[in-house]
Amino acid sequence: AGQAWIDLAYASRRLAAIDAIIRSLRALPPAARTAVSSGTARPAQSLGIDQAIAGLEDRRAELVAAVARARAMLARWTGVQAPEIAGDVPAIDLAPVRLRAALEQHPDMISADAGIRRTQADVDAARAEKRPDWGAEVAYQRRDPRYGDMISAGVSMSLPLFAGSRQNPRIAARQSAEAQAEAQREETRRTLAADLEAALADHQMHHSQWQRAQRVLLPLALERAELETASYSAGRASLTDVIDAKAAFADAELTALEREAQVASDAVRLTITFGSDDR
């Protein structure tokens, strides 16, 4: 459900962002027609706006489908028909130290520990068979008055004879099973640790890419769009320059949201898969 919520939240944000870009581009055709009529722009340049809008409309259709898929998946997990996103997206805060510390509580590790305990119990039982055992029994029998009541007592003892061919091989087999269980536990631990470190490396890469898009690429694209629009108003830039700049800004904004969504998905997946001791 957490992943479905993230998918719906970010698909909705990307859809809202592309709608805003399309609205800004749709304000340009009147200016383009005026420029063509006055001879300051070529007729072909006005077609660039329609091409840019058409391209963004294709991306918008993909986002509409993504929103519908995410909403259907969230409805599946929550049982709520047509669920909506309420509130802001939670802050992305992943603590690798806590995830590493929680590995010992992973279900696979708990299962491996239970397997070791079972084999240890089997070893103890096999060793117990090698030790002499004795038992005592006391019985009271109420019989016919002609014969009188009777009390009986007995002592029994079992001797582990032929230990070399009976008990010792059984103990060795149980000890071998215990060693295999311990080796399997270590293999499980190493596999989980490697999977966690690989996932954390991907998360760090995605986080760096998101921060770069948010702090560098998006501000540069916005500044370029603003400068080209100002230059166009002053007659120093063409309409094509404005269209290209706004389309580049749209790409940068959607890319930043996609990268942020990837980082959030990483956090959800890591928390669900590996857990944390404060979950």
N, C-alpha and C positions, 0 to 999 in steps of 0.2 A: 504494500500500500504506500509505503514511503517513496519508493521509486516512481510509482504512478503519479503521486502528488507532485513530485519534482518535475516529471515530464509535462504534466498539464500546466503547472505554473510557468515554466519557461517557454513552452510553446505559445501560451497566451501572451506572454510578454513580447515574444518575437513577432507575433501577429499584430499586436498594438503598435510596435515600432515600424513595421513595414507599412501599416495603414497611414501612419503619420508621414512617412516619406512619399507615399503615393499622392497624398493630399497636397504636399508641397510641390510635387512635379505637375500636378494637374492645374496649378495656378499659372504655369508657364505658357501653355498654348496661345492664350490671347496676346501675350507679349510677343510671341513668335510670329503670329499673323500680322501684328502691327509692324514688326521689323521687316517682314517680307514685303508688305505693302509700301513701306517707306524706302525700300531698296537697301537697307542696312544689313540685311541677312538674305542668304540664298534660300529658295524654296525647300531645297533638300534638308536644310538645317532644322526646319520645323518638324520634319519627319523623325528626327532623332528623339524628340520628346515622346512621341507615340511609341517608338521602339523601346525606349527605356521603361515606360509605364507598362508596356506589354510584358517585358521581361520580369518586372517586379510583380505583376499580376500572376505570372506563372509560379513564382516563389510564394506568393500569398496563398495560392491554391494548395500548395504543398503544406503550408503551415495550418491552413484550415483543416486539412485531413489529419495532420499531426495532433491538433487539438481534439478532434473527434476520437482518434484512437486512444489518446491519453485519458480522455473523459470516460470512454467505455471501459478501459482497464481499471480506472479508479472505482467505477461503479461495481465492477466485478469483485474487487477486494473489500469494498465498504458496504455494499448492498444498498447504497443510496443512488436513486435514479437521477441522472443528469447532475452530478455533483459539480459544485463551483468552488473556486479557490477563494478563501477568505484570509485577509491579512497579508503581511509581507512574507517573502521567502526567508526562512530562518538563516541566521549567519552561518557561514561555512567554517566550522571549527573542528578540525580533526587533530587528535593528539596521538602521534605515532608511539610515544612512550607508553601510554596506557594500552594501546592495541598490542604492543609486544608483551606487556606484562600479563595481558588477558589470555595469551595463547594456552597457558596451562589449564584454563577453564573451557577451552574449546571442546565441543561434543566429541570430536574424534580423540582428543587426549583423554577425556573422561572414560570413553569406551576402552581405550588402550590400558588405562590404569585398572579398570575392572577386570580385564583379561589377565593382567599380571597377578592380581589378587586371587583369581580363580586357580591359576597354575600354582601359586604358593600354597594354597589350601590343599591342592592335590599332592604336592611334595610332602607336606606335613602329615597327610593321611597315609602316604606310602611309608614314611619313616615310622609312624606309629605301629604299623604292621610288623616291624622288625623287633619291637620291644615285647617282652613276655607280658601276658595279661592274665589276670586271675579274677575269679568271681566267687561269691558266697551266696548260698541259698538256704533259707530257713522256711519250713512249712509246718503248719498245724492242721491236722486232719481230725474232724469230728466224726467219729464212727459209731456204729451200733453199740448200745450199752453192754452187750455181751462181750465185746472185744476191747472196749475202752478207747479213749482218744489217743492220738499218736502225734508226736513231734519228730520231724526229721530235719537234718541239717546236712549240707554238702558244700564242698569246696572244689572249684574247677580251676585249671591252669592251662593256658595255651602256650606252647613253646614254638618260636619261629625257627623251625629246623630248616636246614638246607638254604640258608640266607643267600649264599653265593649264586644259587640258580633260581631263587624265587623272589625274595624281597629286594635284593640289591639291583637286579635289572629293572624292576618296576620303579625303584627310586631314581635310577639313572634316567629312565625314560621321562619321568615327571620333571626332573631337573632340566632336561633338554628342552621340554616344552616351555618351562619357565624362561630359559635363556632366549628362546625364540620370541616369546611374548615381549620380553624386555627389548630385544633388537627391533621388533616391530614398532614398539612405542617410540624408540629413538628415531626410526625412519619417519614415523608420522610427525614427530616434532620438527624434524629437519624440513620435511615437505611443507608443512604449514608455515614455518619461518621463511622459507624461500618464496613461497607464494605471497606472503605478506610483504616482504621487502620488494618484490617485483611490482606489486600493486601500489605500494607507497612511492616507488620511483616513477611510475606512470602518473600518479596523482600529483607529484611534485612538478613533473613536466607540464601537465595540463594547467596547474596553478600558475606557473611562470608564463605560459602562453596567454592565459586569461589576464594576468596583471599587465603584460606587455600591450595587449589589445586595449585594455581599459585606460592605461596611463599614457600610452604613446600613440598607437595607431588611430584610436577614435578621436582624441583631441586634434591630431594633425589633419584627419579627414574633415572634421568640422571646421577647422580654421581655413582649410583650402576652399571648402564650399562657401564660407562667408566671404573670403577674399575674391573668389571668382564672381560671386553675385554682386559685390560692390564694384568690381572692375567692369562688369557688364552694364551696370547702371550708369557708370561714368563713360561708357563707350570704348573701353580699353580691352574688352574681352568679348568673345563671340558667345552666342547662345549654346553652341556645342560645348564650350568650356564649362559653362554652368551645369549643363546636363551631366557631363562626365564627372564633375566634382560632386554633385548631389548623389549620383549613382554610387560613386566610391564611398561616400559617407554612409549610404544605406548598407553597402557591403560591410563596412567597418562596424557599424552598430549591430548588425545581425551576427557577425563573426564574434564580437565581444559577448553577446548573449549566449551564443552556442558554446563558447569556451567556458563561460560561467556555469552553464547547465552541465557541462561535462565534469567540472570540478565538483559540483553538488552531487552528481550521480556517483562519482568516485567515493565521496564521503559516505553516502548511504550504503553503497555496496560493501565498502570496507567494514562499516559498523555492523551490518547484518551478518557478513561472513565471518568476521573475526571477533566482533563484540568488543566490549571494553569493561573494565572493572567498575565503572560508575554508571553503566547503562541502566 
